[in-house]
């Protein structure tokens, strides 16, 4: 992962794994082996060592950032003479398909909720803000599912604006990976949490600035901190194919699964199908929309082929 600009300067400070792990200091481990296993996604290899060496230092950093932001909020209140209610600290988690975003978001949620002040930590994925399949099919966007144009961006932005304004409760749509679609009339309520984690492919996406200077909000405008999970393309392809093969023998066997037609494929056939989907859709989205947002993150976790984070890059203040 290259973090240098063309003139040789970098907005990031990069830490090898061992150096980052030492920044845990005295942050206590508050999760059990069973809890770590529970937050781990199907194909991921998150273990206690990874939590201790990568996510505990990150939890410590975030505790300092949240405390500093709360102090700044109080200073602004005094300046404005207002008495606004405390607003949630929002953390964005982005990166490619199959890179492990869901696992990272869930382990962060579990760790942050165990801070001594026991904050309320909610987690929302942007999958719920995809247009329903019926809309995507009508608009010819099924092959673009996961691309920025496949999301109901105004609804997502309204959700984040309401959360930041302290409105309660705020509802987010629910997405089913089994049926590969938004579930009608089902919602998850977000009721003024202390911390909200927002996980998704394109959460750091930004559009070109308008020529007239008119305000165009981005999802990341509502983030207080953002995290990008990174891995080499060949590694991501391998993880995607392995996940597809695992799902072929598990979730795809359910007749209600959108991908049930793949359940009886041989290993060779399933590998060919998964590779085709990756090259035709996910790799294009990665090149066009996801990797270009990497440098907008506050923290980049670079993973190796064994799923372990090898390098951490923290944006300089």
C-alpha positions in Angstrom: 0.0 0.0 0.0 1.6 3.3 -1.1 0.8 6.2 1.2 3.1 8.8 -0.4 2.0 11.7 -2.6 3.8 12.5 -5.8 6.2 14.9 -4.0 7.2 12.2 -1.5 5.1 13.5 1.4 2.4 11.5 3.2 -0.6 12.7 5.2 -0.3 9.3 7.1 1.9 8.0 9.8 2.4 4.2 9.1 3.0 1.6 11.7 4.2 -2.0 11.3 2.0 -4.4 13.2 4.2 -4.8 16.2 4.7 -1.1 16.7 0.9 -0.5 16.4 0.2 -3.4 18.9 2.4 -1.7 21.5 0.0 1.3 21.5 -2.6 -0.8 23.3 -0.8 0.2 26.5 -2.9 -0.9 29.4 -6.2 -1.1 27.5 -7.9 -4.2 29.0 -9.3 -7.1 27.0 -13.0 -7.1 27.6 -14.1 -9.8 25.1 -14.0 -13.6 25.6 -13.0 -16.1 22.9 -16.6 -17.0 22.5 -17.6 -13.4 21.8 -14.8 -12.9 19.3 -16.0 -16.0 17.5 -19.5 -14.7 17.5 -18.6 -11.4 15.7 -16.4 -13.1 13.1 -17.8 -13.4 9.6 -18.1 -16.8 7.9 -14.8 -16.6 6.0 -12.8 -14.4 8.3 -10.1 -15.6 10.7 -10.3 -13.0 13.4 -8.9 -14.4 16.7 -8.0 -13.0 20.1 -4.5 -12.1 19.0 -5.9 -9.9 16.2 -8.2 -8.2 18.6 -5.5 -7.6 21.2 -2.9 -6.3 18.7 -5.0 -4.4 16.2 -8.4 -3.5 17.6 -7.6 -2.8 21.3 -5.1 -0.1 20.3 -7.8 1.3 17.9 -10.3 1.2 20.7 -7.9 3.2 22.9 -7.3 5.7 20.1 -11.1 6.1 19.6 -11.7 6.6 23.3 -9.3 9.6 23.2 -10.9 10.9 20.0 -14.4 10.6 21.3 -13.5 12.4 24.6 -11.7 15.2 22.7 -14.8 15.6 20.4 -17.1 15.8 23.4 -14.9 18.5 24.9 -14.9 20.4 21.6 -18.7 20.1 21.4 -19.0 21.7 24.9 -16.7 24.5 23.8 -18.8 25.2 20.8 -22.0 25.2 22.9 -20.4 27.9 25.2 -19.4 29.9 22.1 -22.9 29.7 20.5 -24.8 30.0 23.8 -26.8 26.9 23.0 -27.8 23.8 25.1 -28.0 21.2 22.4 -28.2 17.6 23.4 -25.1 15.4 23.0 -25.0 14.0 19.4 -23.6 10.6 18.4 -20.0 10.1 17.4 -20.2 8.5 14.0 -17.5 6.0 12.7 -17.5 5.0 9.0 -16.1 1.6 8.0 -15.4 1.2 4.2 -13.5 -1.1 1.8 -14.0 -3.8 -0.8 -16.4 -6.7 -1.0 -14.9 -9.7 1.1 -12.3 -7.6 2.9 -13.8 -8.1 6.3 -15.8 -4.9 6.9 -18.6 -6.6 8.8 -16.2 -8.4 11.2 -14.3 -5.2 11.9 -17.4 -3.2 12.5 -18.9 -5.8 14.9 -15.7 -6.2 16.9 -15.4 -2.5 17.2 -19.0 -2.3 18.4 -18.3 -5.0 21.0 -15.1 -3.3 22.3 -16.5 0.2 22.3 -19.6 -0.9 24.2 -17.3 -2.3 27.0 -15.7 1.1 27.8 -16.0 1.9 31.5 -18.8 4.5 30.9 -20.7 1.7 29.0 -21.7 3.8 26.0 -24.6 2.8 23.7 -23.1 1.7 20.4 -25.3 1.0 17.4 -24.2 -0.5 14.0 -25.9 0.1 10.7 -24.9 -1.2 7.3 -25.6 0.8 4.1 -27.0 -2.4 2.4 -30.4 -1.4 3.8 -30.2 1.8 1.7 -29.8 -0.1 -1.6 -32.8 0.3 -3.9 -35.0 -2.8 -3.8 -34.2 -5.3 -6.6 -37.5 -4.4 -8.4 -36.2 -0.8 -8.8 -32.7 -2.0 -9.8 -34.1 -4.3 -12.4 -36.4 -1.7 -13.8 -33.5 0.8 -14.1 -31.1 -1.8 -15.5 -28.9 -1.6 -12.4 -28.7 -5.2 -11.1 -25.2 -5.6 -12.5 -24.3 -2.3 -10.7 -25.6 -3.4 -7.3 -23.1 -2.0 -4.8 -22.1 0.8 -7.1 -22.9 4.3 -5.8 -25.9 4.7 -8.2 -27.6 1.6 -6.7 -28.1 3.3 -3.3 -31.0 5.5 -2.2 -28.6 8.3 -1.3 -31.2 11.0 -0.3 -32.7 8.5 2.2 -29.2 7.6 3.6 -28.2 11.2 3.9 -31.5 12.1 5.7 -30.9 9.2 8.1 -27.5 10.4 9.0 -28.6 14.1 9.2 -31.4 13.0 11.7 -28.9 11.0 13.7 -26.5 13.9 13.9 -29.3 16.3 14.8 -30.2 14.1 17.8 -33.6 13.1 16.6 -35.1 10.0 18.1 -35.8 7.4 17.1 -34.4 7.2 13.6 -35.1 4.2 11.4 -32.9 2.4 8.9 -34.1 -0.2 6.4 -33.2 -3.9 6.9 -31.4 -5.9 4.2 -31.4 -9.7 3.8 -28.4 -11.4 2.4 -30.4 -14.5 2.1 -32.9 -13.1 -0.4 -30.4 -10.5 -1.6 -32.9 -7.7 -1.2 -34.2 -5.0 1.1 -36.9 -6.4 3.4 -40.2 -4.5 3.0 -41.6 -2.8 6.1 -38.7 -3.9 8.3 -36.6 -1.4 10.1 -33.8 -1.1 12.7 -34.2 1.8 15.2 -31.3 4.0 16.1 -32.3 5.9 19.3 -29.6 8.5 20.1 -26.6 6.2 20.6 -23.4 7.5 22.0 -21.6 6.0 19.0 -22.9 4.9 15.7 -20.8 2.7 13.3 -21.8 2.9 9.6 -20.4 0.1 7.5 -20.5 -0.1 3.7 -18.7 -0.3 0.4 -19.0 3.3 -0.6 -19.3 5.2 2.6 -16.2 7.4 1.8 -17.5 8.2 -1.7 -17.3 11.8 -2.8 -18.7 13.4 -6.0 -17.1 16.1 -8.0 -17.6 19.6 -6.5 -20.4 21.6 -8.3 -19.2 24.4 -10.4 -21.5 26.9 -8.7 -20.3 26.0 -5.2 -23.7 24.7 -4.1 -23.6 22.5 -1.1 -23.7 18.7 -1.9 -23.5 16.6 1.2 -21.6 13.3 1.2 -22.2 10.4 3.5 -18.7 11.0 5.0 -19.5 14.5 5.9 -21.4 13.1 8.9 -18.4 11.0 10.1 -16.2 11.9 13.0 -13.8 9.1 12.2 -13.4 6.8 9.2 -11.7 3.4 8.7 -10.7 1.8 5.4 -9.9 -1.9 5.2 -7.4 -2.6 2.5 -5.9 -5.7 0.8 -4.3 -6.6 -2.6 -6.6 -7.4 -5.5 -5.5 -11.0 -5.8 -6.0 -11.6 -2.1 -9.5 -10.1 -2.3 -10.4 -12.4 -5.2 -9.2 -15.4 -3.3 -11.3 -14.5 -0.3 -14.3 -13.8 -2.4 -14.0 -17.2 -4.2 -13.5 -19.0 -0.9 -16.5 -17.3 0.6 -18.6 -18.2 -2.4 -17.6 -21.9 -2.1 -18.4 -21.9 1.6 -21.8 -20.3 1.0 -22.5 -22.8 -1.8 -22.6 -25.5 0.9 -24.5 -23.5 3.5 -26.7 -20.5 2.8 -27.1 -21.2 -0.9 -28.8 -24.5 0.0 -31.8 -22.7 1.4 -34.5 -22.7 -1.3 -35.3 -19.1 -0.3 -31.7 -18.0 -1.1 -31.3 -15.7 -4.1 -28.3 -17.8 -5.0 -29.9 -21.2 -4.6 -29.2 -22.0 -8.2 -25.5 -22.2 -7.4 -25.9 -24.7 -4.6 -25.2 -27.8 -6.8 -22.2 -26.5 -8.7 -19.0 -28.4 -8.6 -15.9 -26.8 -7.1 -14.6 -25.9 -10.5 -18.0 -24.5 -11.7 -18.5 -22.5 -8.5 -14.9 -21.1 -8.8 -15.6 -20.1 -12.4 -18.9 -18.4 -11.5 -17.4 -16.6 -8.5 -14.4 -15.3 -10.5 -16.7 -14.1 -13.3 -18.9 -12.2 -10.8 -15.8 -10.7 -9.2 -14.2 -9.6 -12.5 -17.5 -8.3 -14.0 -18.9 -6.4 -11.0 -16.9 -6.3 -7.8 -13.5 -5.6 -9.4 -14.9 -2.8 -11.5 -16.6 -1.2 -8.5 -13.3 -1.6 -6.6 -11.4 0.3 -9.3 -13.9 2.9 -10.1 -15.5 3.7 -6.7 -13.9 2.1 -3.7 -10.1 2.3 -3.9 -10.2 6.0 -5.0 -11.8 6.7 -1.5 -9.0 5.0 0.5 -7.0 8.2 1.0 -10.1 9.9 2.5 -10.0 7.6 5.5 -8.6 8.6 8.9 -7.2 5.1 9.4 -6.2 2.4 6.9 -5.8 -1.3 7.9 -3.8 -3.2 5.4 -4.4 -6.9 5.5 -2.3 -9.8 4.2 -3.4 -13.0 2.6 -3.9 -14.7 6.0 -6.5 -12.0 7.0 -4.1 -10.5 9.5 -3.6 -6.8 9.5 0.1 -6.2 8.6 0.2 -2.4 8.6 -1.7 0.5 10.1 -1.7 4.0 8.6 -3.1 6.8 10.7 -3.9 10.2 9.2 -1.8 13.0 10.8 -3.7 15.8 12.6 
